[in-house]
Amino acid sequence: MMRDKTFHPRLTRLTAIILVLAVTMMTGCTAIQSTETSAGSVQTEGQSAPPSDQGAPVKYSSSFTSSFDTVITLIGYANSQAEFDRWADLAESEFQKLHQLFDIYHEYPGIHNLMTVNNQAGKGPVQVDAKILDLIEFYLDNDRLAPGKVSPSLGSVLRIWHDHREAAESGQATVPNLADLQAAARHIDPSTLKIDRQASTLELTDPEVRLDVGAVAKGYATEIVARLLQSQGMASGIISAGGSNVRLIGKPADPSRETWAIGIQNPFVSMLIPEGQSVDVIQTNDTSIVTSGDYQRYYLVDGVVYHHLIDPDTLMPANHQRAVTIVTPDSGLADYLSTAVFLLPYEDGRKLVESLPDCEALWIFQDGSMKATDGLISLLKDKAQGNAKDMAEALAK
């Protein structure tokens, strides 16, 4: 069951479901296209008709909402319904375990999770599951890529913005007081996080520091689940975690198709328009596609949009671009980079992306123009030639 509270402010807003999925198959096959229901969830069409070749894998799909307060869809080619159901059950169970470990808003019986650690800030070390330590170390190890921009210790600042977004949903839309944000920013030092691997403990030595892992947790969890499914025999499939995190496993197990095709959401298009929302389509296999955008979770004050992607240098939402899509094999790294690159000016973000192996990106700017790295242009159906704003205006006519 989807919980009433959001797991983290980066997660999907009911009135603005994030990026991607028109997940469509290549070469004229029936689309597996996401649709928005009245409740704001994403649903996927059922399995395709069995291939004509006896014994060939069949495409199945399943969705659940038990983790990360978003719709997670699994699509896979399997030899039988029973085989796919085993994978789907395994994916749902693992996502739920990771959700509970990384949750900063709820505690669960018998589990010391990140909310437990936050509640014990300044009171000594807390024994936690190794996966929590792995996630925190993942953040710290990658901080060299965009120092200070994406940190697990930004929770004191991000919680203020989260509370204001929650209040806005109740009709009380206000901008946080800068003095309050600055006071919270005095407690975001990652050096106050102490990890003891031997004892499997995590300690916050500053009682005012709060952990918030929403910038990476969903993608990080998706990568864990993808590798688990691969170890259990899945060779062809897709995990879509809320639409903004898409992990491709292998290639389509259909000899008529060479690649998966993933649509990139147009940030200028109303979510009430059911189709035609993609600005372009990425044609690729066995990689991750993650988008961060200012249209994913936000509220308005006097006509000004205040979204969830907060720059720790300014303590305000970043406004360099409207959306950034990252394509790289590891879904956790893709999630990290989509946030980091969104928070950076275009020139700095592009320099970062081009410094990394097997990493590509696409930017959509406020005027609707798009830019992409050369490697990604080669994977795009329309080569990022259009203007997203013009496309949206044409759809609205």
C-alpha positions in Angstrom: 0.0 0.0 0.0 1.3 3.5 -0.8 2.0 5.4 2.4 0.4 8.7 3.1 3.7 10.5 3.7 6.4 10.8 1.0 9.5 8.9 1.6 11.6 11.8 0.4 11.0 15.1 -1.3 12.6 14.0 -4.5 9.9 11.4 -5.1 7.0 11.7 -7.5 4.3 14.3 -7.1 0.8 13.2 -7.8 0.0 16.1 -10.0 3.3 16.0 -11.9 4.5 12.5 -12.6 8.1 12.5 -13.6 9.8 11.9 -16.8 10.0 9.0 -18.9 7.9 6.3 -19.7 6.7 6.0 -22.9 8.7 2.8 -22.7 8.1 1.6 -26.3 9.6 -1.3 -28.1 11.5 -0.8 -31.3 10.5 -1.5 -34.9 6.8 -1.1 -34.8 5.8 -3.4 -31.9 2.9 -2.6 -29.6 3.8 0.1 -27.2 4.3 -0.6 -23.5 3.3 2.9 -22.6 2.8 4.4 -19.2 -0.5 6.2 -18.5 -1.5 8.5 -15.7 -4.5 7.4 -13.7 -6.7 9.7 -11.7 -4.7 8.8 -8.6 -1.5 9.8 -10.4 0.0 6.3 -10.6 1.6 4.7 -13.6 0.2 1.5 -15.1 1.7 -0.7 -17.8 -0.1 -2.8 -20.4 0.0 -6.5 -19.9 2.1 -9.1 -21.6 2.5 -9.3 -25.3 1.1 -12.1 -27.3 3.3 -15.2 -27.3 5.9 -15.2 -30.1 5.3 -17.5 -33.0 8.4 -19.6 -32.2 7.6 -22.3 -29.8 9.5 -21.9 -26.5 10.6 -18.3 -27.2 10.5 -16.0 -24.2 7.3 -14.0 -23.7 7.1 -10.4 -22.4 5.4 -9.9 -19.1 4.9 -6.9 -16.8 4.0 -6.2 -13.2 3.7 -3.1 -11.1 3.6 -2.4 -7.4 3.5 0.6 -5.1 4.9 -0.8 -1.9 8.3 0.9 -2.0 9.6 4.5 -2.3 6.1 5.8 -2.5 6.0 5.5 -6.3 4.9 3.1 -8.9 7.6 0.6 -9.7 7.1 -1.4 -12.9 9.0 -4.5 -13.9 8.9 -5.6 -17.6 10.7 -8.8 -18.5 11.0 -11.6 -21.0 10.5 -15.0 -19.4 10.0 -18.6 -20.3 6.8 -18.8 -18.3 4.5 -16.8 -16.1 5.8 -18.6 -13.1 9.4 -17.6 -13.9 8.4 -14.0 -14.3 6.3 -14.0 -11.1 9.3 -15.3 -9.2 11.3 -12.4 -10.4 8.6 -9.9 -9.7 8.1 -11.2 -6.2 11.9 -11.0 -5.6 12.0 -7.4 -7.0 9.1 -6.2 -4.8 10.6 -7.8 -1.7 14.0 -6.3 -2.2 12.7 -2.9 -3.0 10.6 -3.0 0.1 13.5 -4.0 2.3 15.6 -1.1 0.9 12.8 1.4 1.2 12.5 0.6 4.9 16.2 0.8 5.5 16.6 4.2 3.7 13.3 5.7 5.0 13.9 9.0 6.9 10.2 9.5 7.8 9.1 6.2 9.2 10.5 3.5 11.5 9.7 -0.2 11.3 9.6 -3.0 13.9 13.0 -4.7 14.4 14.9 -2.3 12.0 17.4 0.5 12.7 17.0 2.6 9.6 17.9 6.2 8.6 15.1 7.6 10.7 16.6 5.8 13.7 20.0 7.3 13.0 18.5 10.8 12.7 16.6 10.4 15.9 19.9 9.3 17.6 22.0 12.2 16.3 24.5 13.3 18.9 23.7 10.3 21.1 26.2 7.8 19.9 26.6 5.2 17.2 23.6 3.2 15.9 24.1 -0.4 14.6 22.6 -0.6 11.1 22.4 -2.9 8.2 25.5 -2.9 6.0 23.4 -1.7 3.0 23.0 1.6 4.8 26.7 2.0 5.3 27.2 1.1 1.6 24.8 3.8 0.6 26.5 6.5 2.8 29.9 5.5 1.5 28.6 5.6 -2.1 27.7 9.2 -1.5 31.0 10.1 0.2 33.1 8.3 -2.4 31.4 10.2 -5.3 31.6 13.6 -3.6 34.8 14.3 -5.6 32.6 14.5 -8.8 30.7 17.6 -7.6 32.0 18.5 -4.1 29.3 19.4 -1.7 26.5 19.4 -4.2 25.0 15.9 -3.4 25.5 15.0 0.2 23.7 12.6 2.6 24.1 15.2 5.3 21.9 18.0 3.8 18.8 16.8 5.6 18.5 19.8 7.9 18.1 22.1 4.9 16.1 19.8 2.8 13.6 19.1 5.6 12.7 22.8 5.7 11.9 22.8 2.0 10.0 19.5 2.4 7.8 20.9 5.2 7.0 24.0 3.1 6.0 21.8 0.1 3.8 19.7 2.4 2.2 22.9 3.7 1.6 24.2 0.2 -0.4 21.0 -0.6 -2.7 22.1 2.2 -3.1 25.6 0.8 -0.4 27.4 2.8 2.3 28.1 0.2 5.3 30.1 1.5 9.0 30.3 0.8 11.3 29.3 3.7 12.9 32.1 5.6 16.5 32.5 4.5 17.7 32.9 8.1 16.2 29.5 8.9 17.9 27.9 5.9 21.2 29.5 6.8 20.9 28.3 10.4 20.2 24.8 9.2 23.1 25.0 6.8 25.5 25.2 9.7 24.7 21.5 10.3 25.4 19.9 7.0 29.1 18.9 7.4 29.5 15.3 6.2 32.6 14.9 8.4 30.1 14.5 11.3 29.1 11.2 9.8 31.2 8.4 11.4 31.1 4.9 10.0 32.5 1.9 11.9 32.5 -1.1 9.5 33.7 -3.6 12.0 30.9 -2.7 14.4 28.4 -2.0 11.6 27.5 1.4 13.1 26.7 4.9 11.8 27.0 7.9 14.1 26.0 11.5 13.7 28.3 13.4 16.0 26.4 16.7 15.5 23.0 16.5 17.2 21.5 18.9 14.6 22.7 17.0 11.5 20.1 15.0 9.6 20.5 12.5 6.9 18.6 12.7 3.6 19.4 10.2 0.9 16.6 11.0 -1.6 19.0 12.3 -4.2 20.3 8.8 -4.8 18.3 6.1 -2.8 15.8 5.2 -5.5 18.5 4.7 -8.2 20.8 3.0 -5.9 18.1 0.6 -4.9 17.1 0.0 -8.5 20.7 -1.0 -9.3 20.7 -3.5 -6.4 17.5 -5.0 -7.6 18.6 -5.2 -11.2 21.8 -7.1 -10.3 19.8 -9.4 -8.1 17.4 -10.2 -10.9 20.3 -10.8 -13.3 21.8 -13.2 -10.8 18.5 -15.1 -10.8 18.4 -15.5 -14.6 16.7 -12.4 -15.9 18.5 -11.5 -19.1 16.0 -9.1 -20.8 13.9 -6.6 -19.0 13.2 -3.1 -17.7 12.8 -1.7 -14.2 11.1 1.6 -14.1 11.1 3.2 -10.6 8.6 6.0 -10.8 9.4 6.8 -14.4 12.4 9.0 -13.6 14.7 6.0 -13.0 14.8 3.4 -15.7 17.2 0.4 -15.7 17.5 -1.6 -18.8 18.6 -5.3 -18.4 20.1 -6.7 -21.6 18.3 -6.1 -24.8 14.8 -7.1 -25.9 14.5 -10.9 -26.2 12.9 -10.5 -29.6 14.9 -11.1 -32.7 13.1 -8.3 -34.6 14.3 -5.6 -32.1 17.8 -4.5 -31.5 17.2 -2.0 -28.7 14.8 -0.7 -26.1 13.4 2.7 -26.7 12.8 5.1 -23.8 11.0 8.4 -24.3 12.3 11.6 -22.5 9.5 13.5 -20.9 8.8 17.0 -22.2 8.9 19.3 -19.1 6.7 21.9 -20.9 3.8 19.4 -21.5 0.8 19.2 -19.2 0.6 15.8 -17.5 -3.1 15.9 -18.5 -2.1 15.2 -22.1 -1.9 11.4 -22.2 0.5 11.0 -25.2 3.1 12.9 -27.2 5.0 13.9 -24.2 8.4 12.8 -25.3 10.9 15.3 -26.7 13.0 12.4 -28.1 13.6 8.7 -27.7 16.7 7.0 -26.5 17.5 3.7 -28.3 19.9 1.7 -26.2 20.4 -1.5 -24.1 21.8 -2.6 -20.8 22.2 0.7 -19.1 20.4 3.2 -16.8 18.5 6.4 -17.8 17.7 8.8 -15.0 16.2 12.3 -15.2 16.1 15.2 -12.7 13.7 18.1 -13.5 12.1 21.1 -12.0 8.6 19.8 -13.0 8.9 16.7 -10.9 8.0 18.0 -7.4 7.3 21.6 -6.8 4.9 24.2 -5.5 4.0 27.8 -6.5 4.2 31.1 -4.6 3.0 34.2 -6.3 3.4 32.4 -9.7 7.0 31.4 -9.0 8.0 27.7 -9.1 9.9 26.3 -6.1 11.0 22.8 -6.9 12.8 20.1 -4.9 16.3 20.3 -6.3 18.1 22.5 -3.8 21.5 23.9 -4.4 23.4 23.7 -1.1 25.5 26.8 -2.1 22.5 29.1 -2.4 20.0 27.0 -0.3 17.4 27.7 -3.1 16.2 25.7 -6.0 18.7 25.6 -8.9 17.6 27.3 -12.1 20.3 26.5 -14.7 18.0 24.2 -16.7 14.6 22.6 -16.6 15.8 18.9 -16.9 18.9 16.8 -17.1 18.9 13.2 -18.3 21.9 10.9 -17.5 22.7 7.7 -19.3 25.3 5.5 -17.7 25.4 1.8 -16.7 25.0 2.1 -12.9 21.6 3.4 -11.8 22.9 4.7 -8.5 25.6 6.7 -10.2 23.1 7.9 -12.8 20.8 9.1 -10.0 23.7 10.9 -8.3 24.8 12.5 -11.5 21.3 13.6 -12.6 21.1 15.7 -9.4 24.6 16.9 -9.5 24.5 18.0 -13.1 21.1 19.7 -12.7 22.6 21.8 -9.8 25.6 22.8 -11.9 25.7 25.4 -14.7 25.5 23.8 -18.1 29.2 24.3 -18.9 30.4 22.8 -15.6 27.9 19.9 -15.9 28.9 19.1 -19.4 32.6 19.1 -18.4 31.8 16.7 -15.6 29.8 14.3 -17.8 32.5 14.3 -20.5 35.2 13.5 -17.9 33.5 10.2 -17.0 33.6 6.9 -18.9 30.4 5.5 -20.3 28.4 8.6 -19.4 26.1 10.7 -21.6 23.7 13.5 -20.9 20.9 15.6 -22.3 19.9 19.1 -21.1 16.5 20.8 -21.6 16.7 24.6 -21.0 14.1 27.2 -20.0 13.6 28.3 -23.6 13.0 24.8 -24.7 16.3 24.3 -26.5 18.2 21.0 -25.9 21.8 20.0 -25.9 23.3 16.5 -25.6 26.7 14.9 -25.5 27.9 13.4 -28.8 27.6 9.9 -27.5 23.9 10.4 -26.6 23.0 12.1 -29.8 24.0 8.9 -31.6 21.4 7.1 -29.5 18.6 9.6 -29.9 15.9 8.9 -32.6 15.6 12.6 -33.5 19.1 13.7 -32.4 17.8 16.4 -30.0 17.0 18.7 -32.9 13.6 20.0 -31.7 12.6 22.6 -29.2 10.6 21.2 -26.2 8.6 24.4 -25.7 7.5 24.5 -29.3 6.5 20.8 -29.2 4.4 21.5 -26.1 2.7 24.5 -27.7 1.9 22.4 -30.8 0.3 19.7 -28.6 -1.8 22.3 -26.8 -3.4 23.6 -30.0 
